[in-house]
Amino acid sequence: MDPDREWSVEEREASIGRALNAYTERRRRRRGEDTFFGAADCLLAGAEAGLDAGEVGSRRVEVMDEAAASGMSPDLADLLYDIARDEGLDPALAFELVRTGLGVQPPADGLVNAPSQPTTDKYAPEWVVTPATPPDLLLRERMLRFSFRRLRGLLEAHEDAAAALLAFAREPDVGPHGY
């Protein structure tokens, strides 16, 4: 999908549905069984409170490895992981959200976060392949924080995680955003 084109609500809902499915599959692989049954509190970082430092570290490595495999820049993967933890969102879910490209849109008169050179892979979104240029790093961090904070608020407001993610996709200022 073209990130410069307005996405319909149905396209945003389908994209967020794919993110939830990918997240659920990651949890299933990690535990050997499906540990996600639709409860929104499973997606919040507080659910990891009982884990030791080694398990949290291995989850960081898991997200970083998945990001590298998908062609995401290590800087973006590091940033999204740290911001997700700061904002109380499971970093694996935050990774899936960034991979979809959906997020709270920056102000129309704000900085442009487009890469300076187009990607050579026609299937990979530009925001995954090409890191942001230095003036856009603050905008990138701000948009990640806004998006993760909004999603966390919806997860806290809804008991069903799928309903919270659909509500996120239906927000009027959510759309394709190149982090």
VMD Tcl script that builds the backbone (N, CA, C; Angstrom):
set m [mol new atoms 537]
animate dup $m
set s [atomselect $m all]
$s set {name element resname resid chain x y z} {
  {N N MET 1 A 0.830 -1.186 0.000}
  {CA C MET 1 A 0.000 0.000 0.000}
  {C C MET 1 A 0.872 1.246 0.000}
  {N N ASP 2 A 0.407 2.239 -0.675}
  {CA C ASP 2 A 1.128 3.501 -0.792}
  {C C ASP 2 A 0.919 4.332 0.477}
  {N N PRO 3 A 2.008 4.662 1.216}
  {CA C PRO 3 A 1.846 5.420 2.454}
  {C C PRO 3 A 1.377 6.850 2.236}
  {N N ASP 4 A 1.485 7.375 1.016}
  {CA C ASP 4 A 1.022 8.737 0.754}
  {C C ASP 4 A -0.471 8.798 0.480}
  {N N ARG 5 A -1.071 7.652 0.241}
  {CA C ARG 5 A -2.497 7.584 -0.031}
  {C C ARG 5 A -3.265 7.428 1.276}
  {N N GLU 6 A -4.439 8.029 1.356}
  {CA C GLU 6 A -5.305 7.872 2.525}
  {C C GLU 6 A -5.798 6.433 2.567}
  {N N TRP 7 A -5.657 5.773 3.697}
  {CA C TRP 7 A -6.145 4.411 3.835}
  {C C TRP 7 A -7.592 4.457 4.299}
  {N N SER 8 A -8.401 3.550 3.812}
  {CA C SER 8 A -9.780 3.449 4.285}
  {C C SER 8 A -9.770 2.791 5.665}
  {N N VAL 9 A -10.877 2.921 6.359}
  {CA C VAL 9 A -10.994 2.290 7.679}
  {C C VAL 9 A -10.836 0.779 7.544}
  {N N GLU 10 A -11.376 0.208 6.485}
  {CA C GLU 10 A -11.270 -1.240 6.285}
  {C C GLU 10 A -9.811 -1.660 6.097}
  {N N GLU 11 A -9.039 -0.870 5.370}
  {CA C GLU 11 A -7.623 -1.182 5.189}
  {C C GLU 11 A -6.867 -1.075 6.501}
  {N N ARG 12 A -7.182 -0.068 7.296}
  {CA C ARG 12 A -6.524 0.073 8.603}
  {C C ARG 12 A -6.910 -1.073 9.519}
  {N N GLU 13 A -8.188 -1.468 9.507}
  {CA C GLU 13 A -8.637 -2.587 10.340}
  {C C GLU 13 A -7.958 -3.890 9.922}
  {N N ALA 14 A -7.840 -4.121 8.618}
  {CA C ALA 14 A -7.170 -5.332 8.139}
  {C C ALA 14 A -5.701 -5.328 8.547}
  {N N SER 15 A -5.054 -4.175 8.455}
  {CA C SER 15 A -3.652 -4.069 8.826}
  {C C SER 15 A -3.448 -4.340 10.313}
  {N N ILE 16 A -4.304 -3.773 11.140}
  {CA C ILE 16 A -4.171 -3.978 12.586}
  {C C ILE 16 A -4.525 -5.418 12.949}
  {N N GLY 17 A -5.429 -6.027 12.196}
  {CA C GLY 17 A -5.750 -7.437 12.419}
  {C C GLY 17 A -4.554 -8.334 12.140}
  {N N ARG 18 A -3.815 -8.016 11.073}
  {CA C ARG 18 A -2.596 -8.775 10.767}
  {C C ARG 18 A -1.557 -8.605 11.877}
  {N N ALA 19 A -1.473 -7.405 12.437}
  {CA C ALA 19 A -0.527 -7.164 13.534}
  {C C ALA 19 A -0.892 -8.006 14.751}
  {N N LEU 20 A -2.177 -8.063 15.089}
  {CA C LEU 20 A -2.612 -8.868 16.235}
  {C C LEU 20 A -2.364 -10.349 15.970}
  {N N ASN 21 A -2.628 -10.804 14.768}
  {CA C ASN 21 A -2.372 -12.212 14.430}
  {C C ASN 21 A -0.885 -12.546 14.532}
  {N N ALA 22 A -0.028 -11.666 14.044}
  {CA C ALA 22 A 1.419 -11.896 14.127}
  {C C ALA 22 A 1.879 -11.904 15.576}
  {N N TYR 23 A 1.339 -11.007 16.382}
  {CA C TYR 23 A 1.692 -10.952 17.792}
  {C C TYR 23 A 1.250 -12.238 18.504}
  {N N THR 24 A 0.023 -12.682 18.226}
  {CA C THR 24 A -0.495 -13.898 18.833}
  {C C THR 24 A 0.363 -15.100 18.449}
  {N N GLU 25 A 0.777 -15.171 17.192}
  {CA C GLU 25 A 1.631 -16.266 16.743}
  {C C GLU 25 A 2.986 -16.230 17.443}
  {N N ARG 26 A 3.549 -15.041 17.652}
  {CA C ARG 26 A 4.825 -14.918 18.364}
  {C C ARG 26 A 4.687 -15.463 19.790}
  {N N ARG 27 A 3.607 -15.094 20.459}
  {CA C ARG 27 A 3.393 -15.595 21.831}
  {C C ARG 27 A 3.229 -17.113 21.836}
  {N N ARG 28 A 2.518 -17.648 20.845}
  {CA C ARG 28 A 2.321 -19.089 20.768}
  {C C ARG 28 A 3.656 -19.802 20.584}
  {N N ARG 29 A 4.508 -19.274 19.701}
  {CA C ARG 29 A 5.826 -19.883 19.481}
  {C C ARG 29 A 6.680 -19.807 20.735}
  {N N ARG 30 A 6.599 -18.681 21.445}
  {CA C ARG 30 A 7.431 -18.486 22.631}
  {C C ARG 30 A 7.055 -19.479 23.722}
  {N N ARG 31 A 5.791 -19.724 23.908}
  {CA C ARG 31 A 5.333 -20.574 25.000}
  {C C ARG 31 A 5.026 -22.009 24.582}
  {N N GLY 32 A 4.977 -22.252 23.296}
  {CA C GLY 32 A 4.645 -23.590 22.845}
  {C C GLY 32 A 3.151 -23.847 22.821}
  {N N GLU 33 A 2.386 -22.895 23.278}
  {CA C GLU 33 A 0.930 -22.976 23.233}
  {C C GLU 33 A 0.412 -21.550 23.163}
  {N N ASP 34 A -0.837 -21.417 22.838}
  {CA C ASP 34 A -1.385 -20.074 22.708}
  {C C ASP 34 A -1.669 -19.513 24.094}
  {N N THR 35 A -0.863 -18.545 24.532}
  {CA C THR 35 A -1.053 -17.946 25.844}
  {C C THR 35 A -1.879 -16.677 25.769}
  {N N PHE 36 A -2.283 -16.290 24.583}
  {CA C PHE 36 A -3.081 -15.077 24.410}
  {C C PHE 36 A -4.504 -15.487 24.111}
  {N N PHE 37 A -5.416 -15.126 25.001}
  {CA C PHE 37 A -6.811 -15.498 24.820}
  {C C PHE 37 A -7.701 -14.288 24.604}
  {N N GLY 38 A -7.118 -13.162 24.205}
  {CA C GLY 38 A -7.913 -11.995 23.900}
  {C C GLY 38 A -7.987 -10.966 25.010}
  {N N ALA 39 A -7.376 -11.233 26.150}
  {CA C ALA 39 A -7.414 -10.268 27.242}
  {C C ALA 39 A -6.430 -9.142 26.956}
  {N N ALA 40 A -6.908 -7.923 27.066}
  {CA C ALA 40 A -6.075 -6.775 26.724}
  {C C ALA 40 A -4.885 -6.626 27.655}
  {N N ASP 41 A -5.013 -7.047 28.914}
  {CA C ASP 41 A -3.902 -6.859 29.841}
  {C C ASP 41 A -2.693 -7.718 29.484}
  {N N CYS 42 A -2.838 -8.711 28.631}
  {CA C CYS 42 A -1.687 -9.504 28.168}
  {C C CYS 42 A -0.776 -8.677 27.277}
  {N N LEU 43 A -1.293 -7.604 26.705}
  {CA C LEU 43 A -0.531 -6.807 25.758}
  {C C LEU 43 A 0.205 -5.649 26.411}
  {N N LEU 44 A 0.008 -5.480 27.687}
  {CA C LEU 44 A 0.652 -4.381 28.401}
  {C C LEU 44 A 1.954 -4.872 29.001}
  {N N ALA 45 A 2.928 -4.001 29.079}
  {CA C ALA 45 A 4.258 -4.371 29.568}
  {C C ALA 45 A 4.215 -4.805 31.026}
  {N N GLY 46 A 3.243 -4.368 31.795}
  {CA C GLY 46 A 3.128 -4.760 33.189}
  {C C GLY 46 A 2.948 -6.251 33.359}
  {N N ALA 47 A 2.471 -6.920 32.299}
  {CA C ALA 47 A 2.306 -8.368 32.365}
  {C C ALA 47 A 3.656 -9.070 32.492}
  {N N GLU 48 A 4.749 -8.379 32.160}
  {CA C GLU 48 A 6.090 -8.948 32.267}
  {C C GLU 48 A 6.727 -8.686 33.634}
  {N N ALA 49 A 5.984 -8.105 34.559}
  {CA C ALA 49 A 6.561 -7.692 35.842}
  {C C ALA 49 A 7.166 -8.859 36.611}
  {N N GLY 50 A 6.621 -10.060 36.476}
  {CA C GLY 50 A 7.125 -11.207 37.209}
  {C C GLY 50 A 8.315 -11.884 36.556}
  {N N LEU 51 A 8.762 -11.387 35.419}
  {CA C LEU 51 A 9.861 -12.018 34.706}
  {C C LEU 51 A 11.211 -11.554 35.248}
  {N N ASP 52 A 12.193 -12.455 35.196}
  {CA C ASP 52 A 13.530 -12.054 35.623}
  {C C ASP 52 A 14.215 -11.278 34.496}
  {N N ALA 53 A 15.343 -10.676 34.811}
  {CA C ALA 53 A 16.061 -9.824 33.849}
  {C C ALA 53 A 16.499 -10.624 32.622}
  {N N GLY 54 A 16.830 -11.881 32.796}
  {CA C GLY 54 A 17.253 -12.716 31.674}
  {C C GLY 54 A 16.122 -12.921 30.669}
  {N N GLU 55 A 14.910 -13.164 31.173}
  {CA C GLU 55 A 13.763 -13.364 30.281}
  {C C GLU 55 A 13.409 -12.075 29.551}
  {N N VAL 56 A 13.466 -10.942 30.257}
  {CA C VAL 56 A 13.202 -9.656 29.604}
  {C C VAL 56 A 14.264 -9.387 28.543}
  {N N GLY 57 A 15.520 -9.693 28.849}
  {CA C GLY 57 A 16.598 -9.519 27.881}
  {C C GLY 57 A 16.429 -10.412 26.662}
  {N N SER 58 A 15.979 -11.641 26.876}
  {CA C SER 58 A 15.773 -12.537 25.738}
  {C C SER 58 A 14.619 -12.060 24.875}
  {N N ARG 59 A 13.621 -11.433 25.477}
  {CA C ARG 59 A 12.534 -10.867 24.683}
  {C C ARG 59 A 13.028 -9.694 23.845}
  {N N ARG 60 A 13.954 -8.912 24.398}
  {CA C ARG 60 A 14.529 -7.807 23.620}
  {C C ARG 60 A 15.281 -8.362 22.403}
  {N N VAL 61 A 16.073 -9.393 22.634}
  {CA C VAL 61 A 16.828 -10.016 21.543}
  {C C VAL 61 A 15.864 -10.581 20.499}
  {N N GLU 62 A 14.776 -11.188 20.957}
  {CA C GLU 62 A 13.780 -11.741 20.037}
  {C C GLU 62 A 13.197 -10.656 19.130}
  {N N VAL 63 A 12.841 -9.512 19.708}
  {CA C VAL 63 A 12.291 -8.409 18.911}
  {C C VAL 63 A 13.356 -7.856 17.967}
  {N N MET 64 A 14.579 -7.703 18.449}
  {CA C MET 64 A 15.654 -7.185 17.606}
  {C C MET 64 A 15.939 -8.137 16.435}
  {N N ASP 65 A 15.941 -9.440 16.702}
  {CA C ASP 65 A 16.177 -10.418 15.634}
  {C C ASP 65 A 15.057 -10.377 14.598}
  {N N GLU 66 A 13.822 -10.290 15.068}
  {CA C GLU 66 A 12.685 -10.223 14.145}
  {C C GLU 66 A 12.742 -8.942 13.314}
  {N N ALA 67 A 13.138 -7.846 13.953}
  {CA C ALA 67 A 13.262 -6.572 13.228}
  {C C ALA 67 A 14.335 -6.679 12.154}
  {N N ALA 68 A 15.469 -7.275 12.490}
  {CA C ALA 68 A 16.543 -7.436 11.510}
  {C C ALA 68 A 16.094 -8.329 10.358}
  {N N ALA 69 A 15.362 -9.391 10.675}
  {CA C ALA 69 A 14.887 -10.304 9.638}
  {C C ALA 69 A 13.893 -9.624 8.700}
  {N N SER 70 A 13.139 -8.656 9.223}
  {CA C SER 70 A 12.148 -7.970 8.378}
  {C C SER 70 A 12.743 -6.761 7.664}
  {N N GLY 71 A 14.018 -6.469 7.925}
  {CA C GLY 71 A 14.677 -5.365 7.235}
  {C C GLY 71 A 14.545 -4.023 7.940}
  {N N MET 72 A 14.038 -4.020 9.159}
  {CA C MET 72 A 13.908 -2.780 9.921}
  {C C MET 72 A 15.281 -2.348 10.428}
  {N N SER 73 A 15.507 -1.048 10.454}
  {CA C SER 73 A 16.801 -0.565 10.932}
  {C C SER 73 A 16.953 -0.861 12.426}
  {N N PRO 74 A 18.165 -1.200 12.854}
  {CA C PRO 74 A 18.392 -1.478 14.280}
  {C C PRO 74 A 18.077 -0.273 15.169}
  {N N ASP 75 A 18.317 0.939 14.662}
  {CA C ASP 75 A 18.006 2.133 15.458}
  {C C ASP 75 A 16.518 2.238 15.737}
  {N N LEU 76 A 15.699 1.986 14.720}
  {CA C LEU 76 A 14.256 2.036 14.909}
  {C C LEU 76 A 13.797 0.933 15.850}
  {N N ALA 77 A 14.350 -0.265 15.701}
  {CA C ALA 77 A 13.974 -1.374 16.577}
  {C C ALA 77 A 14.329 -1.066 18.032}
  {N N ASP 78 A 15.516 -0.540 18.264}
  {CA C ASP 78 A 15.925 -0.154 19.623}
  {C C ASP 78 A 14.997 0.910 20.187}
  {N N LEU 79 A 14.727 1.923 19.384}
  {CA C LEU 79 A 13.872 3.028 19.822}
  {C C LEU 79 A 12.472 2.548 20.145}
  {N N LEU 80 A 11.880 1.746 19.275}
  {CA C LEU 80 A 10.520 1.288 19.533}
  {C C LEU 80 A 10.465 0.400 20.761}
  {N N TYR 81 A 11.491 -0.425 20.971}
  {CA C TYR 81 A 11.504 -1.290 22.151}
  {C C TYR 81 A 11.531 -0.445 23.427}
  {N N ASP 82 A 12.443 0.514 23.476}
  {CA C ASP 82 A 12.578 1.338 24.674}
  {C C ASP 82 A 11.340 2.188 24.929}
  {N N ILE 83 A 10.778 2.773 23.881}
  {CA C ILE 83 A 9.590 3.612 24.054}
  {C C ILE 83 A 8.389 2.760 24.460}
  {N N ALA 84 A 8.259 1.568 23.887}
  {CA C ALA 84 A 7.153 0.690 24.276}
  {C C ALA 84 A 7.225 0.360 25.758}
  {N N ARG 85 A 8.417 0.050 26.243}
  {CA C ARG 85 A 8.574 -0.232 27.689}
  {C C ARG 85 A 8.232 1.005 28.516}
  {N N ASP 86 A 8.708 2.174 28.067}
  {CA C ASP 86 A 8.402 3.423 28.784}
  {C C ASP 86 A 6.904 3.683 28.848}
  {N N GLU 87 A 6.202 3.376 27.752}
  {CA C GLU 87 A 4.777 3.668 27.652}
  {C C GLU 87 A 3.901 2.530 28.171}
  {N N GLY 88 A 4.517 1.448 28.660}
  {CA C GLY 88 A 3.759 0.359 29.261}
  {C C GLY 88 A 3.092 -0.577 28.272}
  {N N LEU 89 A 3.654 -0.697 27.088}
  {CA C LEU 89 A 3.108 -1.569 26.049}
  {C C LEU 89 A 4.091 -2.696 25.790}
  {N N ASP 90 A 3.591 -3.882 25.540}
  {CA C ASP 90 A 4.473 -5.002 25.238}
  {C C ASP 90 A 5.278 -4.658 23.981}
  {N N PRO 91 A 6.606 -4.677 24.056}
  {CA C PRO 91 A 7.428 -4.312 22.898}
  {C C PRO 91 A 7.177 -5.165 21.658}
  {N N ALA 92 A 6.786 -6.418 21.846}
  {CA C ALA 92 A 6.492 -7.263 20.689}
  {C C ALA 92 A 5.259 -6.752 19.949}
  {N N LEU 93 A 4.259 -6.288 20.682}
  {CA C LEU 93 A 3.082 -5.702 20.044}
  {C C LEU 93 A 3.450 -4.373 19.388}
  {N N ALA 94 A 4.282 -3.594 20.046}
  {CA C ALA 94 A 4.733 -2.322 19.474}
  {C C ALA 94 A 5.474 -2.570 18.161}
  {N N PHE 95 A 6.292 -3.616 18.117}
  {CA C PHE 95 A 6.999 -3.964 16.887}
  {C C PHE 95 A 6.008 -4.261 15.768}
  {N N GLU 96 A 4.978 -5.041 16.077}
  {CA C GLU 96 A 3.984 -5.380 15.051}
  {C C GLU 96 A 3.248 -4.131 14.580}
  {N N LEU 97 A 2.968 -3.213 15.489}
  {CA C LEU 97 A 2.292 -1.968 15.112}
  {C C LEU 97 A 3.177 -1.152 14.171}
  {N N VAL 98 A 4.455 -1.030 14.494}
  {CA C VAL 98 A 5.376 -0.275 13.637}
  {C C VAL 98 A 5.520 -0.967 12.289}
  {N N ARG 99 A 5.548 -2.276 12.300}
  {CA C ARG 99 A 5.688 -3.005 11.048}
  {C C ARG 99 A 4.482 -2.788 10.135}
  {N N THR 100 A 3.290 -2.590 10.693}
  {CA C THR 100 A 2.121 -2.309 9.853}
  {C C THR 100 A 2.215 -0.931 9.230}
  {N N GLY 101 A 2.927 -0.009 9.906}
  {CA C GLY 101 A 3.013 1.361 9.417}
  {C C GLY 101 A 1.914 2.246 9.949}
  {N N LEU 102 A 0.979 1.689 10.726}
  {CA C LEU 102 A -0.105 2.496 11.278}
  {C C LEU 102 A 0.359 3.227 12.521}
  {N N GLY 103 A -0.057 4.456 12.647}
  {CA C GLY 103 A 0.260 5.232 13.830}
  {C C GLY 103 A -0.499 6.531 13.824}
  {N N VAL 104 A -0.414 7.240 14.926}
  {CA C VAL 104 A -1.023 8.561 15.019}
  {C C VAL 104 A -0.281 9.460 14.043}
  {N N GLN 105 A -1.019 10.140 13.204}
  {CA C GLN 105 A -0.425 10.988 12.172}
  {C C GLN 105 A 0.207 12.237 12.781}
  {N N PRO 106 A 1.336 12.665 12.247}
  {CA C PRO 106 A 1.931 13.923 12.697}
  {C C PRO 106 A 1.076 15.094 12.209}
  {N N PRO 107 A 1.233 16.240 12.828}
  {CA C PRO 107 A 0.485 17.410 12.355}
  {C C PRO 107 A 0.789 17.686 10.887}
  {N N ALA 108 A -0.215 18.170 10.167}
  {CA C ALA 108 A -0.058 18.413 8.731}
  {C C ALA 108 A 1.057 19.412 8.437}
  {N N ASP 109 A 1.277 20.358 9.325}
  {CA C ASP 109 A 2.324 21.346 9.092}
  {C C ASP 109 A 3.628 20.986 9.796}
  {N N GLY 110 A 3.721 19.737 10.289}
  {CA C GLY 110 A 4.919 19.305 11.001}
  {C C GLY 110 A 6.026 18.903 10.057}
  {N N LEU 111 A 7.072 18.310 10.601}
  {CA C LEU 111 A 8.208 17.860 9.812}
  {C C LEU 111 A 7.814 16.685 8.926}
  {N N VAL 112 A 8.462 16.558 7.812}
  {CA C VAL 112 A 8.257 15.418 6.931}
  {C C VAL 112 A 9.225 14.325 7.369}
  {N N ASN 113 A 8.730 13.121 7.522}
  {CA C ASN 113 A 9.564 12.023 7.975}
  {C C ASN 113 A 9.843 11.033 6.847}
  {N N ALA 114 A 9.817 11.510 5.632}
  {CA C ALA 114 A 10.068 10.627 4.488}
  {C C ALA 114 A 11.568 10.391 4.335}
  {N N PRO 115 A 11.942 9.195 3.907}
  {CA C PRO 115 A 13.360 8.943 3.678}
  {C C PRO 115 A 13.852 9.767 2.501}
  {N N SER 116 A 15.146 10.052 2.497}
  {CA C SER 116 A 15.704 10.881 1.428}
  {C C SER 116 A 15.881 10.099 0.137}
  {N N GLN 117 A 15.995 8.774 0.225}
  {CA C GLN 117 A 16.150 7.957 -0.974}
  {C C GLN 117 A 15.107 6.847 -0.938}
  {N N PRO 118 A 14.532 6.505 -2.068}
  {CA C PRO 118 A 13.542 5.427 -2.079}
  {C C PRO 118 A 14.188 4.068 -1.830}
  {N N THR 119 A 13.394 3.161 -1.338}
  {CA C THR 119 A 13.880 1.811 -1.094}
  {C C THR 119 A 14.005 1.055 -2.411}
  {N N THR 120 A 14.885 0.073 -2.446}
  {CA C THR 120 A 15.047 -0.719 -3.658}
  {C C THR 120 A 14.148 -1.954 -3.634}
  {N N ASP 121 A 13.647 -2.330 -2.465}
  {CA C ASP 121 A 12.757 -3.482 -2.347}
  {C C ASP 121 A 11.326 -3.002 -2.519}
  {N N LYS 122 A 10.687 -3.417 -3.595}
  {CA C LYS 122 A 9.354 -2.888 -3.884}
  {C C LYS 122 A 8.302 -3.396 -2.914}
  {N N TYR 123 A 8.589 -4.444 -2.130}
  {CA C TYR 123 A 7.610 -4.985 -1.196}
  {C C TYR 123 A 7.780 -4.460 0.224}
  {N N ALA 124 A 8.912 -3.879 0.527}
  {CA C ALA 124 A 9.164 -3.395 1.883}
  {C C ALA 124 A 8.776 -1.929 1.982}
  {N N PRO 125 A 7.999 -1.577 3.009}
  {CA C PRO 125 A 7.662 -0.160 3.185}
  {C C PRO 125 A 8.922 0.650 3.465}
  {N N GLU 126 A 8.970 1.879 2.980}
  {CA C GLU 126 A 10.172 2.705 3.120}
  {C C GLU 126 A 10.540 2.958 4.574}
  {N N TRP 127 A 9.533 3.076 5.450}
  {CA C TRP 127 A 9.847 3.395 6.840}
  {C C TRP 127 A 10.505 2.228 7.557}
  {N N VAL 128 A 10.406 1.008 7.027}
  {CA C VAL 128 A 11.060 -0.142 7.638}
  {C C VAL 128 A 12.496 -0.263 7.133}
  {N N VAL 129 A 12.724 0.034 5.863}
  {CA C VAL 129 A 14.016 -0.188 5.233}
  {C C VAL 129 A 14.984 0.964 5.467}
  {N N THR 130 A 14.504 2.178 5.350}
  {CA C THR 130 A 15.378 3.342 5.396}
  {C C THR 130 A 15.216 4.077 6.725}
  {N N PRO 131 A 16.290 4.256 7.480}
  {CA C PRO 131 A 16.159 4.999 8.731}
  {C C PRO 131 A 15.838 6.473 8.461}
  {N N ALA 132 A 15.214 7.090 9.437}
  {CA C ALA 132 A 14.865 8.502 9.294}
  {C C ALA 132 A 16.119 9.348 9.244}
  {N N THR 133 A 16.022 10.470 8.577}
  {CA C THR 133 A 17.143 11.399 8.542}
  {C C THR 133 A 17.229 12.093 9.901}
  {N N PRO 134 A 18.413 12.575 10.284}
  {CA C PRO 134 A 18.609 13.127 11.629}
  {C C PRO 134 A 17.594 14.180 12.092}
  {N N PRO 135 A 17.167 15.140 11.268}
  {CA C PRO 135 A 16.192 16.102 11.790}
  {C C PRO 135 A 14.860 15.469 12.152}
  {N N ASP 136 A 14.600 14.273 11.640}
  {CA C ASP 136 A 13.318 13.628 11.887}
  {C C ASP 136 A 13.328 12.684 13.079}
  {N N LEU 137 A 14.458 12.531 13.736}
  {CA C LEU 137 A 14.521 11.592 14.849}
  {C C LEU 137 A 13.587 11.990 15.986}
  {N N LEU 138 A 13.488 13.265 16.271}
  {CA C LEU 138 A 12.588 13.714 17.323}
  {C C LEU 138 A 11.136 13.457 16.933}
  {N N LEU 139 A 10.798 13.706 15.683}
  {CA C LEU 139 A 9.449 13.430 15.201}
  {C C LEU 139 A 9.163 11.934 15.291}
  {N N ARG 140 A 10.127 11.110 14.922}
  {CA C ARG 140 A 9.949 9.655 15.003}
  {C C ARG 140 A 9.638 9.242 16.431}
  {N N GLU 141 A 10.426 9.738 17.376}
  {CA C GLU 141 A 10.195 9.382 18.775}
  {C C GLU 141 A 8.830 9.871 19.248}
  {N N ARG 142 A 8.481 11.076 18.884}
  {CA C ARG 142 A 7.194 11.648 19.294}
  {C C ARG 142 A 6.021 10.834 18.735}
  {N N MET 143 A 6.101 10.448 17.474}
  {CA C MET 143 A 5.007 9.687 16.865}
  {C C MET 143 A 4.911 8.284 17.467}
  {N N LEU 144 A 6.048 7.673 17.780}
  {CA C LEU 144 A 6.013 6.373 18.462}
  {C C LEU 144 A 5.353 6.518 19.825}
  {N N ARG 145 A 5.736 7.532 20.574}
  {CA C ARG 145 A 5.138 7.738 21.905}
  {C C ARG 145 A 3.640 7.978 21.804}
  {N N PHE 146 A 3.221 8.854 20.892}
  {CA C PHE 146 A 1.795 9.133 20.732}
  {C C PHE 146 A 1.032 7.859 20.378}
  {N N SER 147 A 1.563 7.104 19.434}
  {CA C SER 147 A 0.882 5.893 18.980}
  {C C SER 147 A 0.801 4.850 20.087}
  {N N PHE 148 A 1.905 4.613 20.783}
  {CA C PHE 148 A 1.912 3.604 21.841}
  {C C PHE 148 A 1.049 4.031 23.014}
  {N N ARG 149 A 1.086 5.309 23.346}
  {CA C ARG 149 A 0.273 5.818 24.449}
  {C C ARG 149 A -1.218 5.686 24.127}
  {N N ARG 150 A -1.583 6.029 22.885}
  {CA C ARG 150 A -2.988 5.905 22.474}
  {C C ARG 150 A -3.427 4.451 22.521}
  {N N LEU 151 A -2.596 3.547 22.003}
  {CA C LEU 151 A -2.953 2.130 22.002}
  {C C LEU 151 A -3.061 1.607 23.427}
  {N N ARG 152 A -2.159 2.001 24.290}
  {CA C ARG 152 A -2.235 1.545 25.682}
  {C C ARG 152 A -3.529 2.021 26.335}
  {N N GLY 153 A -3.903 3.276 26.111}
  {CA C GLY 153 A -5.154 3.784 26.670}
  {C C GLY 153 A -6.355 2.986 26.194}
  {N N LEU 154 A -6.358 2.610 24.931}
  {CA C LEU 154 A -7.469 1.813 24.404}
  {C C LEU 154 A -7.452 0.394 24.964}
  {N N LEU 155 A -6.252 -0.166 25.155}
  {CA C LEU 155 A -6.161 -1.501 25.754}
  {C C LEU 155 A -6.659 -1.491 27.195}
  {N N GLU 156 A -6.413 -0.407 27.908}
  {CA C GLU 156 A -6.891 -0.290 29.282}
  {C C GLU 156 A -8.402 -0.084 29.324}
  {N N ALA 157 A -8.956 0.554 28.298}
  {CA C ALA 157 A -10.390 0.848 28.267}
  {C C ALA 157 A -11.226 -0.340 27.787}
  {N N HIS 158 A -10.651 -1.231 27.016}
  {CA C HIS 158 A -11.372 -2.379 26.469}
  {C C HIS 158 A -10.877 -3.659 27.119}
  {N N GLU 159 A -11.797 -4.556 27.426}
  {CA C GLU 159 A -11.377 -5.853 27.963}
  {C C GLU 159 A -10.866 -6.760 26.858}
  {N N ASP 160 A -11.401 -6.608 25.660}
  {CA C ASP 160 A -11.010 -7.432 24.530}
  {C C ASP 160 A -9.928 -6.717 23.727}
  {N N ALA 161 A -8.797 -7.375 23.550}
  {CA C ALA 161 A -7.669 -6.763 22.845}
  {C C ALA 161 A -8.002 -6.482 21.384}
  {N N ALA 162 A -8.718 -7.397 20.745}
  {CA C ALA 162 A -9.069 -7.179 19.336}
  {C C ALA 162 A -9.937 -5.934 19.188}
  {N N ALA 163 A -10.857 -5.720 20.129}
  {CA C ALA 163 A -11.713 -4.524 20.080}
  {C C ALA 163 A -10.885 -3.265 20.284}
  {N N ALA 164 A -9.901 -3.325 21.170}
  {CA C ALA 164 A -9.034 -2.162 21.406}
  {C C ALA 164 A -8.212 -1.834 20.169}
  {N N LEU 165 A -7.678 -2.851 19.511}
  {CA C LEU 165 A -6.889 -2.619 18.305}
  {C C LEU 165 A -7.751 -2.103 17.154}
  {N N LEU 166 A -8.970 -2.610 17.045}
  {CA C LEU 166 A -9.878 -2.089 16.020}
  {C C LEU 166 A -10.244 -0.640 16.309}
  {N N ALA 167 A -10.456 -0.321 17.587}
  {CA C ALA 167 A -10.748 1.072 17.952}
  {C C ALA 167 A -9.565 1.964 17.592}
  {N N PHE 168 A -8.349 1.478 17.789}
  {CA C PHE 168 A -7.156 2.235 17.409}
  {C C PHE 168 A -7.159 2.499 15.902}
  {N N ALA 169 A -7.450 1.459 15.111}
  {CA C ALA 169 A -7.452 1.596 13.652}
  {C C ALA 169 A -8.547 2.550 13.177}
  {N N ARG 170 A -9.616 2.691 13.949}
  {CA C ARG 170 A -10.741 3.550 13.553}
  {C C ARG 170 A -10.575 5.004 13.984}
  {N N GLU 171 A -9.544 5.285 14.772}
  {CA C GLU 171 A -9.320 6.665 15.212}
  {C C GLU 171 A -9.137 7.567 13.987}
  {N N PRO 172 A -9.711 8.764 13.996}
  {CA C PRO 172 A -9.637 9.611 12.799}
  {C C PRO 172 A -8.234 10.076 12.452}
  {N N ASP 173 A -7.328 10.186 13.423}
  {CA C ASP 173 A -5.983 10.671 13.121}
  {C C ASP 173 A -4.962 9.539 13.016}
  {N N VAL 174 A -5.430 8.293 12.903}
  {CA C VAL 174 A -4.538 7.151 12.721}
  {C C VAL 174 A -4.517 6.794 11.241}
  {N N GLY 175 A -3.336 6.567 10.738}
  {CA C GLY 175 A -3.188 6.211 9.335}
  {C C GLY 175 A -1.791 5.718 9.069}
  {N N PRO 176 A -1.453 5.557 7.811}
  {CA C PRO 176 A -0.099 5.090 7.489}
  {C C PRO 176 A 0.916 6.170 7.841}
  {N N HIS 177 A 1.853 5.803 8.664}
  {CA C HIS 177 A 2.859 6.762 9.102}
  {C C HIS 177 A 4.224 6.106 8.983}
  {N N GLY 178 A 5.097 6.708 8.264}
  {CA C GLY 178 A 6.445 6.163 8.121}
  {C C GLY 178 A 7.316 6.573 9.289}
  {N N TYR 179 A 7.532 5.650 10.213}
  {CA C TYR 179 A 8.354 5.955 11.371}
  {C C TYR 179 A 9.790 6.104 10.943}
}
mol reanalyze $m
mol bondsrecalc $m
mol representation Tube
mol addrep $m
